[in-house]
Structures are given as C-alpha cells and as structure tokens.
C-alpha cells in the first residue's frame, strides 16, 4: 500500500491521464517525498498509463 488515491483525468480531456488526487498522511508515498498531489502517473512497472 502506497497511501495514494489516483483518478483518471476524465472524459473531457484531450489525452486521458492518471493523477494523484490524495495521499495518506504518513503513508509511504508521502514519506518518500517523491510524489505530490497533482502528479501525473505515466507508467507502472513499465506499463504506460497514458492514452
């Protein structure tokens, strides 16, 4: 568990994307300092999430 909430950018977007909508206070994602609310997730383990 990373402690993040992700959402799709929605139907109105030109290119659908996945973004971080929220993070669990004190969770691994927040503690790492590498992720922020609003960041776009481009891929997971080499699998593209763009388009």
C-alpha distance matrix in Angstrom:
0.0 3.8 5.7 8.1 10.6 12.7 16.2 19.1 22.1 24.4 27.6 29.8 28.2 30.3 27.4 24.2 21.2 17.5 16.7 14.2 15.5 13.6 11.2 10.1 12.8 12.0 8.3 7.8 9.0 11.8 12.7 13.2 15.7 15.5 14.1 16.0 16.5 18.8 17.8 18.4 16.0 18.7 17.1 14.1 15.2 18.8 18.8 20.3 19.0 22.3 25.1
3.8 0.0 3.8 5.7 9.0 10.9 14.7 17.6 20.1 22.9 26.3 28.1 26.3 28.3 25.4 22.5 19.1 15.5 14.2 11.4 13.1 11.2 8.5 8.3 10.9 10.2 6.4 5.3 5.3 8.5 9.9 10.0 12.1 11.8 10.3 12.4 13.2 15.6 14.4 15.4 13.4 16.3 15.2 12.8 14.3 17.6 17.9 18.9 17.6 20.5 23.6
5.7 3.8 0.0 3.8 7.0 10.0 13.6 17.0 19.3 21.9 25.5 27.1 25.7 28.1 25.6 22.5 19.3 15.6 13.7 10.4 11.0 8.4 5.6 4.8 7.9 8.3 5.0 6.3 6.0 7.6 9.9 11.1 12.5 12.8 10.7 11.6 11.6 14.5 14.2 15.7 14.4 17.8 17.4 15.4 17.5 20.5 20.4 20.9 19.0 21.6 24.5
8.1 5.7 3.8 0.0 3.8 6.4 10.0 13.4 15.6 18.3 21.9 23.4 21.9 24.4 21.9 18.9 15.7 12.0 10.0 6.7 7.5 5.8 4.3 6.1 9.5 10.8 8.1 8.8 6.8 8.4 11.5 12.0 12.5 12.1 9.1 9.4 8.7 11.1 11.0 12.3 11.4 15.0 15.1 13.7 16.5 19.0 18.5 18.4 16.1 18.4 21.2
10.6 9.0 7.0 3.8 0.0 3.8 6.8 10.5 12.8 15.1 18.7 20.4 19.3 22.1 19.9 16.6 13.8 10.2 8.5 5.8 5.4 5.0 6.1 8.2 11.7 13.9 11.5 12.6 10.5 11.7 15.1 15.6 15.7 15.0 11.6 11.0 9.0 10.6 11.3 11.9 11.4 15.0 15.4 14.6 17.8 19.9 18.7 18.1 15.2 17.3 19.5
12.7 10.9 10.0 6.4 3.8 0.0 3.8 7.0 9.5 12.0 15.5 17.3 15.9 18.5 16.2 12.9 10.1 6.5 5.5 4.5 5.3 7.2 9.0 11.7 15.0 17.0 14.5 14.9 12.2 13.8 17.2 17.0 16.7 15.3 11.7 11.3 9.2 9.3 9.6 9.2 8.6 12.0 12.7 12.5 16.0 17.6 16.0 14.9 11.8 13.6 15.8
16.2 14.7 13.6 10.0 6.8 3.8 0.0 3.8 6.4 8.3 11.9 13.7 12.8 15.7 13.8 10.3 8.4 5.6 5.6 6.6 6.2 9.3 12.0 14.8 18.1 20.4 18.1 18.6 15.8 17.2 20.7 20.5 19.9 18.3 14.6 13.6 11.0 10.0 10.9 9.8 9.9 12.7 13.9 14.4 18.1 19.1 16.9 15.3 11.6 12.8 14.1
19.1 17.6 17.0 13.4 10.5 7.0 3.8 0.0 3.8 5.4 8.7 10.8 9.6 12.3 10.4 6.7 5.6 4.5 6.4 9.0 9.3 12.8 15.5 18.5 21.6 23.9 21.5 21.7 18.7 20.3 23.7 23.0 22.2 20.1 16.7 15.8 13.4 11.4 11.9 9.7 9.9 11.8 13.3 14.5 18.2 18.5 15.9 13.6 9.8 10.2 10.8
22.1 20.1 19.3 15.6 12.8 9.5 6.4 3.8 0.0 3.8 7.2 8.0 6.5 9.6 8.5 5.7 5.3 6.0 6.9 10.0 10.0 13.8 16.8 20.1 22.9 25.4 23.3 23.6 20.3 21.4 24.9 24.2 22.8 20.7 17.3 15.8 13.2 10.4 11.4 9.4 11.0 12.5 14.9 16.8 20.6 20.4 18.0 15.1 11.5 10.6 10.9
24.4 22.9 21.9 18.3 15.1 12.0 8.3 5.4 3.8 0.0 3.8 5.6 5.9 9.3 9.1 6.4 7.9 9.1 10.5 13.3 12.7 16.4 19.7 22.7 25.6 28.2 26.2 26.7 23.6 24.7 28.3 27.7 26.5 24.5 20.9 19.5 16.6 14.0 15.2 13.2 14.4 15.6 17.6 19.4 23.1 22.8 19.9 17.2 13.5 12.6 11.7
27.6 26.3 25.5 21.9 18.7 15.5 11.9 8.7 7.2 3.8 0.0 3.8 5.5 8.2 9.0 7.2 10.1 12.0 13.9 17.0 16.5 20.1 23.4 26.4 29.4 32.0 29.9 30.2 27.1 28.4 31.9 31.2 30.0 27.8 24.4 23.0 20.3 17.5 18.5 16.1 17.2 17.7 19.7 21.7 25.1 24.4 21.3 18.5 15.1 13.7 11.8
29.8 28.1 27.1 23.4 20.4 17.3 13.7 10.8 8.0 5.6 3.8 0.0 3.8 6.6 8.8 8.4 11.1 13.5 14.7 17.8 17.3 21.0 24.4 27.6 30.3 33.0 31.2 31.6 28.3 29.2 32.7 32.0 30.3 28.2 24.9 23.1 20.4 17.2 18.5 16.4 18.2 18.7 21.2 23.6 27.1 26.2 23.4 20.2 17.0 14.9 13.1
28.2 26.3 25.7 21.9 19.3 15.9 12.8 9.6 6.5 5.9 5.5 3.8 0.0 3.8 5.4 5.6 8.2 11.1 12.5 15.9 16.1 19.9 23.0 26.5 29.1 31.5 29.6 29.6 26.1 27.2 30.6 29.5 27.8 25.4 22.3 20.8 18.5 15.1 15.8 13.4 15.3 15.4 18.1 20.9 24.3 23.2 20.6 17.2 14.2 11.7 10.3
30.3 28.3 28.1 24.4 22.1 18.5 15.7 12.3 9.6 9.3 8.2 6.6 3.8 0.0 3.8 6.5 9.3 12.9 14.6 18.3 19.0 22.8 25.7 29.2 31.8 34.0 31.9 31.6 28.0 29.2 32.5 31.0 29.3 26.6 23.8 22.7 20.8 17.2 17.3 14.6 16.2 15.4 18.2 21.3 24.5 22.8 20.3 16.7 14.3 11.2 9.2
27.4 25.4 25.6 21.9 19.9 16.2 13.8 10.4 8.5 9.1 9.0 8.8 5.4 3.8 0.0 3.8 6.3 10.1 12.4 16.2 17.5 21.2 23.7 27.2 29.9 31.8 29.4 28.8 25.3 26.9 30.0 28.3 26.9 24.0 21.3 20.7 19.2 15.8 15.2 11.9 13.0 11.9 14.5 17.6 20.7 19.0 16.5 12.9 10.6 7.4 5.7
24.2 22.5 22.5 18.9 16.6 12.9 10.3 6.7 5.7 6.4 7.2 8.4 5.6 6.5 3.8 0.0 3.8 7.1 9.9 13.6 14.7 18.4 20.9 24.2 27.2 29.1 26.7 26.2 22.9 24.6 27.9 26.4 25.3 22.6 19.6 19.0 17.2 14.2 13.8 10.6 11.1 10.9 13.0 15.6 19.0 17.9 15.1 11.8 8.7 6.6 5.5
21.2 19.1 19.3 15.7 13.8 10.1 8.4 5.6 5.3 7.9 10.1 11.1 8.2 9.3 6.3 3.8 0.0 3.8 6.5 10.2 12.1 15.5 17.7 21.1 23.9 25.7 23.2 22.6 19.3 21.0 24.2 22.6 21.6 18.8 15.9 15.5 14.0 11.1 10.3 6.9 7.4 7.7 10.2 12.8 16.3 15.6 13.3 10.1 6.8 5.5 6.8
17.5 15.5 15.6 12.0 10.2 6.5 5.6 4.5 6.0 9.1 12.0 13.5 11.1 12.9 10.1 7.1 3.8 0.0 3.8 7.1 9.2 12.3 14.3 17.5 20.5 22.2 19.6 19.1 15.9 17.8 21.0 19.7 19.0 16.4 13.2 13.0 11.5 9.4 8.6 5.8 5.5 7.4 9.3 10.9 14.7 14.8 12.7 10.4 6.9 7.5 9.6
16.7 14.2 13.7 10.0 8.5 5.5 5.6 6.4 6.9 10.5 13.9 14.7 12.5 14.6 12.4 9.9 6.5 3.8 0.0 3.8 6.1 9.2 11.4 14.9 17.5 19.4 17.3 17.1 13.6 14.9 18.3 17.3 16.1 14.0 10.5 9.6 7.7 5.7 5.5 4.3 5.7 8.8 11.1 12.5 16.2 16.7 15.4 13.2 10.2 10.6 13.0
14.2 11.4 10.4 6.7 5.8 4.5 6.6 9.0 10.0 13.3 17.0 17.8 15.9 18.3 16.2 13.6 10.2 7.1 3.8 0.0 3.8 5.8 7.6 11.2 13.7 15.7 13.7 13.9 10.5 11.4 15.0 14.5 13.5 12.0 8.2 7.1 5.1 5.2 5.5 6.6 7.3 11.1 12.7 13.2 16.7 18.0 17.1 15.6 12.8 13.9 16.5
15.5 13.1 11.0 7.5 5.4 5.3 6.2 9.3 10.0 12.7 16.5 17.3 16.1 19.0 17.5 14.7 12.1 9.2 6.1 3.8 0.0 3.8 7.2 10.5 13.0 15.8 14.3 15.5 12.5 12.6 16.4 16.7 15.5 14.8 11.0 8.9 5.6 6.1 8.4 9.7 10.9 14.5 16.3 16.6 20.2 21.5 20.3 18.8 15.6 16.5 18.6
13.6 11.2 8.4 5.8 5.0 7.2 9.3 12.8 13.8 16.4 20.1 21.0 19.9 22.8 21.2 18.4 15.5 12.3 9.2 5.8 3.8 0.0 3.8 6.9 9.3 12.2 11.1 12.9 10.3 9.9 13.7 14.7 13.8 13.9 10.4 8.4 5.7 8.3 10.2 12.2 13.0 16.8 18.1 17.8 21.0 22.9 22.1 21.1 18.2 19.6 21.9
11.2 8.5 5.6 4.3 6.1 9.0 12.0 15.5 16.8 19.7 23.4 24.4 23.0 25.7 23.7 20.9 17.7 14.3 11.4 7.6 7.2 3.8 0.0 3.8 6.2 8.6 7.4 9.3 7.2 6.6 10.2 11.6 11.2 11.9 8.9 7.9 6.9 10.3 11.2 13.6 13.7 17.5 18.2 17.4 20.1 22.5 22.2 21.7 19.3 21.1 23.8
10.1 8.3 4.8 6.1 8.2 11.7 14.8 18.5 20.1 22.7 26.4 27.6 26.5 29.2 27.2 24.2 21.1 17.5 14.9 11.2 10.5 6.9 3.8 0.0 3.8 6.1 5.2 8.3 7.9 7.1 9.7 12.1 12.5 13.9 11.6 11.2 10.6 14.1 14.9 17.1 16.9 20.6 20.9 19.4 21.8 24.5 24.4 24.4 22.1 24.2 27.0
12.8 10.9 7.9 9.5 11.7 15.0 18.1 21.6 22.9 25.6 29.4 30.3 29.1 31.8 29.9 27.2 23.9 20.5 17.5 13.7 13.0 9.3 6.2 3.8 0.0 3.8 5.5 8.9 9.0 6.6 8.5 11.7 11.8 14.1 12.5 11.8 11.8 15.6 16.5 19.3 19.4 23.1 23.5 22.2 24.4 27.1 27.3 27.3 25.2 27.1 30.0
12.0 10.2 8.3 10.8 13.9 17.0 20.4 23.9 25.4 28.2 32.0 33.0 31.5 34.0 31.8 29.1 25.7 22.2 19.4 15.7 15.8 12.2 8.6 6.1 3.8 0.0 3.8 6.7 8.1 6.0 6.1 9.7 10.7 13.4 12.7 13.0 14.0 17.7 17.9 20.6 20.3 23.7 23.8 22.1 23.7 26.7 27.3 27.7 26.1 28.2 31.4
8.3 6.4 5.0 8.1 11.5 14.5 18.1 21.5 23.3 26.2 29.9 31.2 29.6 31.9 29.4 26.7 23.2 19.6 17.3 13.7 14.3 11.1 7.4 5.2 5.5 3.8 0.0 3.8 5.6 5.4 6.1 8.7 10.5 12.2 11.2 12.2 13.2 16.6 16.3 18.6 17.7 21.0 20.6 18.7 20.3 23.3 23.9 24.5 23.0 25.4 28.5
7.8 5.3 6.3 8.8 12.6 14.9 18.6 21.7 23.6 26.7 30.2 31.6 29.6 31.6 28.8 26.2 22.6 19.1 17.1 13.9 15.5 12.9 9.3 8.3 8.9 6.7 3.8 0.0 3.8 5.5 5.1 6.1 8.9 10.0 9.8 12.0 13.8 16.9 15.7 17.6 16.3 19.2 18.5 16.4 17.5 20.6 21.6 22.5 21.5 24.0 27.4
9.0 5.3 6.0 6.8 10.5 12.2 15.8 18.7 20.3 23.6 27.1 28.3 26.1 28.0 25.3 22.9 19.3 15.9 13.6 10.5 12.5 10.3 7.2 7.9 9.0 8.1 5.6 3.8 0.0 3.8 5.5 5.3 6.9 7.2 6.2 8.4 10.3 13.2 11.9 13.9 12.9 16.0 15.9 14.3 16.0 18.7 19.6 19.9 18.7 20.9 24.3
11.8 8.5 7.6 8.4 11.7 13.8 17.2 20.3 21.4 24.7 28.4 29.2 27.2 29.2 26.9 24.6 21.0 17.8 14.9 11.4 12.6 9.9 6.6 7.1 6.6 6.0 5.4 5.5 3.8 0.0 3.8 5.5 5.5 7.6 6.8 7.6 9.5 13.0 12.4 15.3 15.1 18.4 18.8 17.8 19.6 22.1 22.9 22.9 21.5 23.3 26.6
12.7 9.9 9.9 11.5 15.1 17.2 20.7 23.7 24.9 28.3 31.9 32.7 30.6 32.5 30.0 27.9 24.2 21.0 18.3 15.0 16.4 13.7 10.2 9.7 8.5 6.1 6.1 5.1 5.5 3.8 0.0 3.8 5.5 8.3 9.1 10.6 13.1 16.4 15.5 18.2 17.7 20.6 20.7 19.3 20.5 23.2 24.5 24.9 23.9 25.9 29.4
13.2 10.0 11.1 12.0 15.6 17.0 20.5 23.0 24.2 27.7 31.2 32.0 29.5 31.0 28.3 26.4 22.6 19.7 17.3 14.5 16.7 14.7 11.6 12.1 11.7 9.7 8.7 6.1 5.3 5.5 3.8 0.0 3.8 5.3 7.3 10.0 13.1 15.8 14.1 16.5 15.7 18.1 18.1 16.9 17.8 20.2 21.9 22.4 21.8 23.7 27.3
15.7 12.1 12.5 12.5 15.7 16.7 19.9 22.2 22.8 26.5 30.0 30.3 27.8 29.3 26.9 25.3 21.6 19.0 16.1 13.5 15.5 13.8 11.2 12.5 11.8 10.7 10.5 8.9 6.9 5.5 5.5 3.8 0.0 3.8 5.8 7.5 11.0 13.6 12.0 15.0 15.1 17.6 18.4 17.9 19.4 21.3 22.8 22.6 21.8 23.1 26.7
15.5 11.8 12.8 12.1 15.0 15.3 18.3 20.1 20.7 24.5 27.8 28.2 25.4 26.6 24.0 22.6 18.8 16.4 14.0 12.0 14.8 13.9 11.9 13.9 14.1 13.4 12.2 10.0 7.2 7.6 8.3 5.3 3.8 0.0 3.8 6.9 10.5 12.2 9.8 12.2 12.0 14.1 14.9 14.8 16.3 17.8 19.4 19.1 18.6 19.8 23.4
14.1 10.3 10.7 9.1 11.6 11.7 14.6 16.7 17.3 20.9 24.4 24.9 22.3 23.8 21.3 19.6 15.9 13.2 10.5 8.2 11.0 10.4 8.9 11.6 12.5 12.7 11.2 9.8 6.2 6.8 9.1 7.3 5.8 3.8 0.0 3.8 7.0 8.8 6.7 9.4 9.5 12.4 13.6 13.6 15.9 17.5 18.3 17.6 16.4 17.6 21.1
16.0 12.4 11.6 9.4 11.0 11.3 13.6 15.8 15.8 19.5 23.0 23.1 20.8 22.7 20.7 19.0 15.5 13.0 9.6 7.1 8.9 8.4 7.9 11.2 11.8 13.0 12.2 12.0 8.4 7.6 10.6 10.0 7.5 6.9 3.8 0.0 3.8 6.1 5.6 9.2 10.6 13.8 15.7 16.1 18.9 20.2 20.6 19.3 17.6 18.3 21.4
16.5 13.2 11.6 8.7 9.0 9.2 11.0 13.4 13.2 16.6 20.3 20.4 18.5 20.8 19.2 17.2 14.0 11.5 7.7 5.1 5.6 5.7 6.9 10.6 11.8 14.0 13.2 13.8 10.3 9.5 13.1 13.1 11.0 10.5 7.0 3.8 0.0 3.8 5.6 8.9 10.8 14.3 16.4 17.0 20.2 21.5 21.2 19.6 17.2 17.7 20.5
18.8 15.6 14.5 11.1 10.6 9.3 10.0 11.4 10.4 14.0 17.5 17.2 15.1 17.2 15.8 14.2 11.1 9.4 5.7 5.2 6.1 8.3 10.3 14.1 15.6 17.7 16.6 16.9 13.2 13.0 16.4 15.8 13.6 12.2 8.8 6.1 3.8 0.0 3.8 6.4 9.3 12.4 15.2 16.6 20.0 20.6 20.0 17.9 15.3 15.1 17.6
17.8 14.4 14.2 11.0 11.3 9.6 10.9 11.9 11.4 15.2 18.5 18.5 15.8 17.3 15.2 13.8 10.3 8.6 5.5 5.5 8.4 10.2 11.2 14.9 16.5 17.9 16.3 15.7 11.9 12.4 15.5 14.1 12.0 9.8 6.7 5.6 5.6 3.8 0.0 3.8 6.5 9.3 12.1 13.6 16.8 17.3 17.1 15.1 13.1 13.1 16.1
18.4 15.4 15.7 12.3 11.9 9.2 9.8 9.7 9.4 13.2 16.1 16.4 13.4 14.6 11.9 10.6 6.9 5.8 4.3 6.6 9.7 12.2 13.6 17.1 19.3 20.6 18.6 17.6 13.9 15.3 18.2 16.5 15.0 12.2 9.4 9.2 8.9 6.4 3.8 0.0 3.8 6.1 9.2 11.5 14.9 14.8 14.1 11.7 9.5 9.3 12.4
16.0 13.4 14.4 11.4 11.4 8.6 9.9 9.9 11.0 14.4 17.2 18.2 15.3 16.2 13.0 11.1 7.4 5.5 5.7 7.3 10.9 13.0 13.7 16.9 19.4 20.3 17.7 16.3 12.9 15.1 17.7 15.7 15.1 12.0 9.5 10.6 10.8 9.3 6.5 3.8 0.0 3.8 5.8 7.7 11.2 11.4 10.7 8.9 7.0 8.2 11.7
18.7 16.3 17.8 15.0 15.0 12.0 12.7 11.8 12.5 15.6 17.7 18.7 15.4 15.4 11.9 10.9 7.7 7.4 8.8 11.1 14.5 16.8 17.5 20.6 23.1 23.7 21.0 19.2 16.0 18.4 20.6 18.1 17.6 14.1 12.4 13.8 14.3 12.4 9.3 6.1 3.8 0.0 3.8 7.2 10.2 9.2 8.5 6.0 5.4 5.9 9.7
17.1 15.2 17.4 15.1 15.4 12.7 13.9 13.3 14.9 17.6 19.7 21.2 18.1 18.2 14.5 13.0 10.2 9.3 11.1 12.7 16.3 18.1 18.2 20.9 23.5 23.8 20.6 18.5 15.9 18.8 20.7 18.1 18.4 14.9 13.6 15.7 16.4 15.2 12.1 9.2 5.8 3.8 0.0 3.8 6.5 5.7 5.1 4.2 5.1 7.4 10.9
14.1 12.8 15.4 13.7 14.6 12.5 14.4 14.5 16.8 19.4 21.7 23.6 20.9 21.3 17.6 15.6 12.8 10.9 12.5 13.2 16.6 17.8 17.4 19.4 22.2 22.1 18.7 16.4 14.3 17.8 19.3 16.9 17.9 14.8 13.6 16.1 17.0 16.6 13.6 11.5 7.7 7.2 3.8 0.0 3.8 5.4 5.3 6.7 7.4 10.6 13.8
15.2 14.3 17.5 16.5 17.8 16.0 18.1 18.2 20.6 23.1 25.1 27.1 24.3 24.5 20.7 19.0 16.3 14.7 16.2 16.7 20.2 21.0 20.1 21.8 24.4 23.7 20.3 17.5 16.0 19.6 20.5 17.8 19.4 16.3 15.9 18.9 20.2 20.0 16.8 14.9 11.2 10.2 6.5 3.8 0.0 3.8 5.6 8.5 10.4 13.4 16.5
18.8 17.6 20.5 19.0 19.9 17.6 19.1 18.5 20.4 22.8 24.4 26.2 23.2 22.8 19.0 17.9 15.6 14.8 16.7 18.0 21.5 22.9 22.5 24.5 27.1 26.7 23.3 20.6 18.7 22.1 23.2 20.2 21.3 17.8 17.5 20.2 21.5 20.6 17.3 14.8 11.4 9.2 5.7 5.4 3.8 0.0 3.8 6.3 9.3 11.6 14.5
18.8 17.9 20.4 18.5 18.7 16.0 16.9 15.9 18.0 19.9 21.3 23.4 20.6 20.3 16.5 15.1 13.3 12.7 15.4 17.1 20.3 22.1 22.2 24.4 27.3 27.3 23.9 21.6 19.6 22.9 24.5 21.9 22.8 19.4 18.3 20.6 21.2 20.0 17.1 14.1 10.7 8.5 5.1 5.3 5.6 3.8 0.0 3.8 6.5 9.2 11.6
20.3 18.9 20.9 18.4 18.1 14.9 15.3 13.6 15.1 17.2 18.5 20.2 17.2 16.7 12.9 11.8 10.1 10.4 13.2 15.6 18.8 21.1 21.7 24.4 27.3 27.7 24.5 22.5 19.9 22.9 24.9 22.4 22.6 19.1 17.6 19.3 19.6 17.9 15.1 11.7 8.9 6.0 4.2 6.7 8.5 6.3 3.8 0.0 3.8 5.6 8.2
19.0 17.6 19.0 16.1 15.2 11.8 11.6 9.8 11.5 13.5 15.1 17.0 14.2 14.3 10.6 8.7 6.8 6.9 10.2 12.8 15.6 18.2 19.3 22.1 25.2 26.1 23.0 21.5 18.7 21.5 23.9 21.8 21.8 18.6 16.4 17.6 17.2 15.3 13.1 9.5 7.0 5.4 5.1 7.4 10.4 9.3 6.5 3.8 0.0 3.8 6.5
22.3 20.5 21.6 18.4 17.3 13.6 12.8 10.2 10.6 12.6 13.7 14.9 11.7 11.2 7.4 6.6 5.5 7.5 10.6 13.9 16.5 19.6 21.1 24.2 27.1 28.2 25.4 24.0 20.9 23.3 25.9 23.7 23.1 19.8 17.6 18.3 17.7 15.1 13.1 9.3 8.2 5.9 7.4 10.6 13.4 11.6 9.2 5.6 3.8 0.0 3.8
25.1 23.6 24.5 21.2 19.5 15.8 14.1 10.8 10.9 11.7 11.8 13.1 10.3 9.2 5.7 5.5 6.8 9.6 13.0 16.5 18.6 21.9 23.8 27.0 30.0 31.4 28.5 27.4 24.3 26.6 29.4 27.3 26.7 23.4 21.1 21.4 20.5 17.6 16.1 12.4 11.7 9.7 10.9 13.8 16.5 14.5 11.6 8.2 6.5 3.8 0.0
